[in-house]
């Protein structure tokens, strides 16, 4: 819990006092963004380490190797659920109670599928490219600023807005905040395409992982 809270504290100070960001309900807006991004980062990064750290197990016991990635997702999910419950309580206490807040569970589930799918893809890539962990860290740093965590994607220049809304994590964030903070619903087209992308990445990840998981004991 300290990791995302410390990040939130730094970003809140910078973008509330040094660089003023005019976003409604900015404190909760930023807090939601940091916590959801932190979950995506934890799941996707830990999938690589999970396969690497259990290399001896994969060489001695036969079992579906994707369970290793699922286990790392569940570990991150445990902390994320606690954080999300605390966030929900904070929103209810300091902001409002809305009828649409219950629907925030849907982007929450989409984020789990998306993060796990990316984790599966990274885990199987690690079998062939050992530097994928370092490369992914760089991509995460870039992705953080291309994801609408600290800004409203509708209030930035068109190129950045396009990139932010093409980013599936950014789309999930937009949906989550719409239900949780602003009591509105994204368009059906936006919601359906987000669902399709998140589920599509998960299906692609698990398909490729199952196809090449037999190489894990040999190369890891």
N, C-alpha and C positions, 0 to 999 in steps of 0.2 A: 504493500500500500504506500510506503514512503516514496518509492521511485516516481510514480505518476504525480504524487502530491508535491514533491520537490520540483518537478518539471513545471507543474502548474504555477507554483509560486514564482519561479523565474520568469515564465512567459507573461504572467499576469502583471508583474512589476514593469517589465519592458514595454508591454503593449497597452498598459493603462497610464503610465507616467512618462515614459520616454518617447514612445511612438503611439499617439492616441488613436485607438481604433473605435470607430463609431458603429458598434454592433449592439442591437438591443439585448439586454440581459447578458452582457458580455462575460461576467464572472461564471455563470452557469454554462453559457455557450462554450467558453474555453475549457472548462472543467470536463464537460461531456466529450469534447474533441480529444483532449489529452488522454482520458481514460480509455476511450475506444481505440485510439491509435496505439496506445501502449499494449492493449490486448492483441491487436493484429501483429505488432512487432514481436511480442513474446512468443506467440504460437508459431509464426513463420520461422523465426530464428531458432527456437528450441527444437524444431523438427530435425534440423541438421545435426545438432548435438545429440539428440536422442538416438539416431541411427548410429552415430559414431561411438557413443559411449556404451552401446550395447552390442558391439561387434562380436564379442566372444559368445554372447547368448545366441546370436543369429547363426553362428557357425556350429553350435552344438545341439540346438533344439530346432525342430521344424515347427513353425507356426506362421500364421499370416503376418508378415512384417509390418503391414499398415497399422497393426494394433499398437506398434511403438509410437507412431505419430499420433494416433488417437489418444494414447495415454498422456502424451505431452500436452495435447489440446485440453484434456480434462483437468490437468494440473493448473494450467493457466486459467481455465474457465472457473475453477473454484475461487480464485482470488478475484476474478472479474465479476462474478455474481455478487460477492460481498461488496465490492466497490460500487457496483450498479445499484444495489439496494440502498447503500448509504447516499448515493447521488439522488435516487428517487425520493428518499426522505427529505434531503436538503431542498429539492425542487418544491416538494409539497409544503414544507415549512416556510421557506423564504420566498416562494413565488406564488404558486397556485395549485389547485387540484382541478384537473381537466378530464372530461369524459374520454378524450382521445388518447390519454397517456397510457392506457392499457394496451393500445396497439403498438407501442414502442417495442413490445416483445418480438414483433416480426422483423424489423431491421436488426435486432439483437441476434436472432436466429440466423439471418442472412450473413452477418459478420462471422459467426461461428463456421458456417459452411465455407465462406470465402477464405478465411484464415487457414482452415484445415486443408483446403484444396491447394493453396499456395505452399503450405508446409509440405504436402505430399510431393509436389513438383520439385521443391528445393531439395528434399531428402533424396529423391531418385537422381537429381542432377549431381548431388554430392558424390555419388558412386563413380561418376565419370570425371567430374571437375572438382578437385579438392579445394580450389580457391573460391568456391561459390560462396562460402561464409563471408569472406572479406568483401567480395563483390556485392553481396546482398546488403551488407552494412552501409556501403556507399549509396546503394539504391534507396535504402530506407531513409537516409539523411536527406536525399533529394526529394523522396516521396513525401516526407513530412511537410515540406514547404509547398509542394504542389497539391497537397490535400487541404481542404478548407477547414483547418483546425482553429486558426487564429483570425480568420477573415470570412466575410460573407461572399460566396462565389458569384453572387449576383451584383456585387458592388465593386468589382475589379475589372481591369481591362479585358476585352473580349478574348484574346488568346489564352490568358491565364484562366478565365472562367470556363472556357471550353475544355482545357486540360483537367481542371478541377472536377468538372462534372462528367468527364469520361472516366475518371479514376473511380473504380468500384467502391473503394473505401470512402471516398468523398461522397458518393451517392448514398451509401448507407448512413453516413453522418447527417446528410441533408434530411433523410427520412426520419432518423431517430430524433433529431432536434425539432422537426415539424410536429411530431406527435407529443414529445415530452415538454417542449417549451412554448411553442407558438400556437397550439390548438388548431392546426390546419393539416390538410392531407395533401401529399404530392399528387400530381396527375396520375391517372391510370397508366399512361404511356411510360412515365418516368418510373413508376413502381414496378411495372411488368418487365421492363428492360433491365432494371436492377436485379430483380429476382432471377431472370434468365442468365445474366452474367455471373452472378454469385454461384448459382447451382451449376452452371456450365463449367466454371473453373473447378468446382469440387469434383464433378464427374470426370473431367479431363485428368485431374490430379490422381484420383483413385484408379482410373483406367491405366494410366501410364505406370503408376507405381506397381500395380499388380502384374502388368506386362513384363516389367524389368526387375521385380524384386528378387528373382532367382540369382541375380548378379551381386546382391548385397554381400553374402558371405564370402564371395570370391575376391571382391575389390575393396571392401571396407576393412 
